[in-house]
Amino acid sequence: MDAAHNTVRNQIFLSSTLAELFSSWARNPGAVLYAGGTGIVLGTASKLAEFPGPILSLEKIHELHKITRTERYLEIGSMVRLNDLIRIGKIVPEILRNTIMQIANPPVRNLATIGGNICYAKEKLDTHAPLAALDAMYELRSAVSSRWIAASRFDTKDDPLSALDKQELLTRIRIPFESWDYTIIKKFEDRHCGCGRGMLVFIVKAQKNIISDVRFVFAGESIITNRNLEMIFFGQQLPLDRKTASHFVGLWENYLAELPYPNGLLAVKILNFISSTIEDLTR
Ligand SMILES: Cc1cc2nc3c(=O)[nH]c(=O)nc-3n(C[C@H](O)[C@H](O)[C@H](O)COP(=O)(O)OP(=O)(O)OC[C@H]3O[C@@H](n4cnc5c(N)ncnc54)[C@H](O)[C@@H]3O)c2cc1C
């Protein structure tokens, strides 16, 4: 009985098209999608024998490995490895490249995929914040549907397990080409403080020293953005005067104080970062 159960549990399906994948998925509803495997190994099991169910490998599905560009956007298949996004260079927005360079180490990045980083369900991994800031869109497909969702809305708030519907997978990430003049990222590690981890990004667009757009995104347990607080920067002359800067910091402080998450030391660290970033704009 055990042996039979293990045989089924350890099955690996290597589909070469999405149609084949969905058909295997329908026959094995408990199967786990496997991209680079680094998150699965990190989060659920250390040995193949301990995997929770049959495995649906995405490795051979050619269309998921594609990178294409048009005049308006860059499109990345969900199976593109993190290191490949560093290797292809400047076509990938600086804020995303810099974020990926801080993820794990080169051997892990050679296996880990952008789709796996986005779909890891236990927490928001590092690519969420830059992709939300860049107004990226995700294509999600199931056997019967296809939809696009904004990266900033790909959150697990409604369902703590996943932002994906049942038997749905992320197929493509679409990033509009826009140039940002000032980009900064800050990674908050849990290692020393036990206060929670996350990634904060801040990007600014300015024309003739007048701010024309701003994005502030934090992604940790959930994604935090506030369009009203971004819009207060619009039309401001750079460098900012000190009075305006400290007024803006105060607004962020009040906003963060009202949120249930992030809280405690993490909220203090985030506010310190926001305050030093706004301070930088006064120079
Ligand atoms: C030593 C180490 C250090 C790390 N450090 C960092 C770090 O500093 N920052 C960071 O962000 N990450 C870090 N990670 C996590 C790593 O980036 C993720 O494990 C990785 O991005 C997941 O990609 P993967 O291709 O291996 O996904 P997998 O492990 O194959 O999948 C992860 C999850 O996503 C699901 N999934 C995968 N692809 C899809 C898809 N297309 N559609 C729907 N669901 C899908 C899988 O079913 C699984 O639940 C680290 C990992 C290791 C091992």
The ligand as an SDF file (V2000), in Angstrom:
LIG
                    3D

 53 58  0  0  0  0  0  0  0  0999 V2000
   19.8250   29.4720   -0.2390 C   0  0  0  0  0  0  0  0  0  0  0  0
   18.6640   30.2710   -0.7550 C   0  0  0  0  0  0  0  0  0  0  0  0
   18.6420   31.6330   -0.5520 C   0  0  0  0  0  0  0  0  0  0  0  0
   17.5800   32.4010   -1.0240 C   0  0  0  0  0  0  0  0  0  0  0  0
   17.6060   33.7560   -0.8580 N   0  0  0  0  0  0  0  0  0  0  0  0
   16.6120   34.5020   -1.3780 C   0  0  0  0  0  0  0  0  0  0  0  0
   16.6250   35.9160   -1.3120 C   0  0  0  0  0  0  0  0  0  0  0  0
   17.5390   36.5300   -0.7520 O   0  0  0  0  0  0  0  0  0  0  0  0
   15.5930   36.5980   -1.8760 N   0  0  0  0  0  0  0  0  0  0  0  0
   14.5770   35.9750   -2.5310 C   0  0  0  0  0  0  0  0  0  0  0  0
   13.7040   36.6440   -3.0710 O   0  0  0  0  0  0  0  0  0  0  0  0
   14.5480   34.6510   -2.6230 N   0  0  0  0  0  0  0  0  0  0  0  0
   15.5270   33.8990   -2.0620 C   0  0  0  0  0  0  0  0  0  0  0  0
   15.4860   32.5550   -2.1760 N   0  0  0  0  0  0  0  0  0  0  0  0
   14.3170   31.9430   -2.7740 C   0  0  0  0  0  0  0  0  0  0  0  0
   14.4960   31.7980   -4.2440 C   0  0  0  0  0  0  0  0  0  0  0  0
   14.6460   33.0280   -4.8950 O   0  0  0  0  0  0  0  0  0  0  0  0
   13.2110   31.1580   -4.6690 C   0  0  0  0  0  0  0  0  0  0  0  0
   13.3030   29.8710   -4.1700 O   0  0  0  0  0  0  0  0  0  0  0  0
   13.0320   31.1220   -6.1380 C   0  0  0  0  0  0  0  0  0  0  0  0
   12.9150   32.3710   -6.6950 O   0  0  0  0  0  0  0  0  0  0  0  0
   11.8610   30.2760   -6.4950 C   0  0  0  0  0  0  0  0  0  0  0  0
   12.0650   29.9800   -7.8500 O   0  0  0  0  0  0  0  0  0  0  0  0
   12.0510   28.5040   -8.3660 P   0  0  0  0  0  0  0  0  0  0  0  0
   12.0770   28.6150   -9.8430 O   0  0  0  0  0  0  0  0  0  0  0  0
   13.0970   27.6750   -7.7480 O   0  0  0  0  0  0  0  0  0  0  0  0
   10.5910   28.0690   -7.8870 O   0  0  0  0  0  0  0  0  0  0  0  0
   10.0410   26.6520   -7.3320 P   0  0  0  0  0  0  0  0  0  0  0  0
   10.7670   26.2880   -6.1190 O   0  0  0  0  0  0  0  0  0  0  0  0
   10.0300   25.6410   -8.4310 O   0  0  0  0  0  0  0  0  0  0  0  0
    8.5540   27.0880   -7.0300 O   0  0  0  0  0  0  0  0  0  0  0  0
    8.2400   27.9500   -5.9590 C   0  0  0  0  0  0  0  0  0  0  0  0
    6.7140   27.9300   -5.7690 C   0  0  0  0  0  0  0  0  0  0  0  0
    6.0930   28.5870   -6.8420 O   0  0  0  0  0  0  0  0  0  0  0  0
    5.2400   27.7020   -7.5780 C   0  0  0  0  0  0  0  0  0  0  0  0
    5.4660   28.0400   -8.9810 N   0  0  0  0  0  0  0  0  0  0  0  0
    6.6470   28.0520   -9.6440 C   0  0  0  0  0  0  0  0  0  0  0  0
    6.4830   28.5220  -10.8900 N   0  0  0  0  0  0  0  0  0  0  0  0
    5.1640   28.8020  -11.0220 C   0  0  0  0  0  0  0  0  0  0  0  0
    4.3690   29.3250  -12.0720 C   0  0  0  0  0  0  0  0  0  0  0  0
    4.8880   29.6570  -13.2640 N   0  0  0  0  0  0  0  0  0  0  0  0
    3.0450   29.5070  -11.8540 N   0  0  0  0  0  0  0  0  0  0  0  0
    2.4950   29.1730  -10.6610 C   0  0  0  0  0  0  0  0  0  0  0  0
    3.1870   28.6860   -9.6170 N   0  0  0  0  0  0  0  0  0  0  0  0
    4.5090   28.4980   -9.8080 C   0  0  0  0  0  0  0  0  0  0  0  0
    5.6900   26.3050   -7.1910 C   0  0  0  0  0  0  0  0  0  0  0  0
    4.6480   25.3700   -7.2800 O   0  0  0  0  0  0  0  0  0  0  0  0
    6.1220   26.5200   -5.7560 C   0  0  0  0  0  0  0  0  0  0  0  0
    5.0080   26.5570   -4.9150 O   0  0  0  0  0  0  0  0  0  0  0  0
   16.5180   31.7590   -1.7160 C   0  0  0  0  0  0  0  0  0  0  0  0
   16.5450   30.3710   -1.9260 C   0  0  0  0  0  0  0  0  0  0  0  0
   17.5920   29.6270   -1.4630 C   0  0  0  0  0  0  0  0  0  0  0  0
   17.5930   28.1540   -1.7170 C   0  0  0  0  0  0  0  0  0  0  0  0
  1  2  1  0
  2  3  1  0
  2 52  2  0
  3  4  2  0
  4  5  1  0
  4 50  1  0
  5  6  2  0
  6  7  1  0
  6 13  1  0
  7  8  2  0
  7  9  1  0
  9 10  1  0
 10 11  2  0
 10 12  1  0
 12 13  2  0
 13 14  1  0
 14 15  1  0
 14 50  1  0
 15 16  1  0
 16 17  1  0
 16 18  1  0
 18 19  1  0
 18 20  1  0
 20 21  1  0
 20 22  1  0
 22 23  1  0
 23 24  1  0
 24 25  2  0
 24 26  1  0
 24 27  1  0
 27 28  1  0
 28 29  2  0
 28 30  1  0
 28 31  1  0
 31 32  1  0
 32 33  1  0
 33 34  1  0
 33 48  1  0
 34 35  1  0
 35 36  1  0
 35 46  1  0
 36 37  1  0
 36 45  1  0
 37 38  2  0
 38 39  1  0
 39 40  1  0
 39 45  2  0
 40 41  1  0
 40 42  2  0
 42 43  1  0
 43 44  2  0
 44 45  1  0
 46 47  1  0
 46 48  1  0
 48 49  1  0
 50 51  2  0
 51 52  1  0
 52 53  1  0
M  END
$$$$
